[in-house]
Amino acid sequence: MIASLITAALLTQTRVDPVESFLSAFNARRADAPVESPDPSIAQAMEIAIQAVLNEGCVNSAQADGVLRPYRTAISQPGIVPYDHYSNIGCRIVSGDGLRTVALRMGAVTRWVIYNDATNRRLNLPSEFNWMFQSDVKAMSAPGGWVLECPAIVMETTRLPYRIIWLKRDSDSLSVTARFEAVWTRVNESSPVSLEGDLLSAKTLDTPKSFRVAPYVAAPARIFKWRIRNGAPSSRTEEVQHQSLRQIDAWMDRLFTTNQLDSDQQMFLADWPPFPMLRNMRTENGDTLLDFGATFRFRVTPSAVQYLGRSG
């Protein structure tokens, strides 16, 4: 009895506090913010935090946030911390098909793992998911595998780049079957990616030739759709949106490169501001109105564009 108590006491004394281990690894970091090459100390800290979330049986992000609260407190920094610094820690958990995925983010790097509750083991993943530089992860269970929406963790771009990664499940492993890159507006609260059954949809933005577009304007857009089979895209369709805006852009591009102008085109060039940026667009009485600080009115038909004048 006494021997058992002594052994228990010794184990209690020698058991390492995971928060302390996490802090120790964090303090050994090479820098405050990540680069493309993995930092072994931060990778260790991320693994400690992920294991804590798994050990507590967290099944959603809110539960994970509670588990990580002491870890976040341990590495908190005074003042405003830059978005890409390691001390900004967050976690996203998604469950599906008897599996739990954990995306642990520290600053501008994410580590993603997937756990089988039935076997109490992790699935094997490609090494790229150990250190996903400048990439967040939103996981979705799909037929035969998983789909990852990966928004870029960057602030320097006016648009938000993101990737889609398809993974196929084969027993206790996942392998990448396809990738897709796109961009979306930063201020639109809804995700550009959605999955309904086996149908995956993704929105992206094209770049006009004749003018810039404000970061909050979701145009000109197109939508890609895929059917998913065995963790891979099996077919693709494409829907091009904002046809009137695209016709106006093409009309402007031709106008800027020709010396033969009609009266409408001459009037347009006289009205056109320097360094134009599209701030808004709408239709009124069948016309297309584009806000470039002043409002430009166009009448667009399938075969022609007519400039009607400026207001404001």
Stockholm file with secondary structure:
# STOCKHOLM 1.0

chainA/1-312         MIASLITAALLTQTRVDPVESFLSAFNARRADAPVESPDPSIAQAMEIAIQAVLNEGCVNSAQADGVLRPYRTAISQPGIVPYDHYSNIGCRIVSGDGLRTVALRMGAVTRWVIYNDATNRRLNLPSEFNWMFQSDVKAMSAPGGWVLECPAIVMETTRLPYRIIWLKRDSDSLSVTARFEAVWTRVNESSPVSLEGDLLSAKTLDTPKSFRVAPYVAAPARIFKWRIRNGAPSSRTEEVQHQSLRQIDAWMDRLFTTNQLDSDQQMFLADWPPFPMLRNMRTENGDTLLDFGATFRFRVTPSAVQYLGRSG
#=GR chainA/1-312 SS CHHHHHHHHHHHHHCCCHHHHHHHHHHTCSCSSCCSSCCHHHHHHHHHHHHHHHHTTCCSHHHHHHHHHHHHHHTCCSSCCCTTSTTCEEEEEEEETTEEEEEEEETTEEEEEEEETTTTEECBCCGGGGCEETBCCEEEEETTEEEEEEEBCCSSSSEEEEEEEEEEEETTEEEEEEEEEEEEESSCCSCSEEEETTEEEEEEECCCSSCEECTTCCCSEEEEEEEEETTEEEEEEEEECCHHHHHHHHHHHHHTTCSCCCHHHHHHHHHCCSSCEECEEEEETTEEEEESSSEEEEEEETTEEEEEEEEC
#=GC SS_cons         CHHHHHHHHHHHHHCCCHHHHHHHHHHTCSCSSCCSSCCHHHHHHHHHHHHHHHHTTCCSHHHHHHHHHHHHHHTCCSSCCCTTSTTCEEEEEEEETTEEEEEEEETTEEEEEEEETTTTEECBCCGGGGCEETBCCEEEEETTEEEEEEEBCCSSSSEEEEEEEEEEEETTEEEEEEEEEEEEESSCCSCSEEEETTEEEEEEECCCSSCEECTTCCCSEEEEEEEEETTEEEEEEEEECCHHHHHHHHHHHHHTTCSCCCHHHHHHHHHCCSSCEECEEEEETTEEEEESSSEEEEEEETTEEEEEEEEC
//
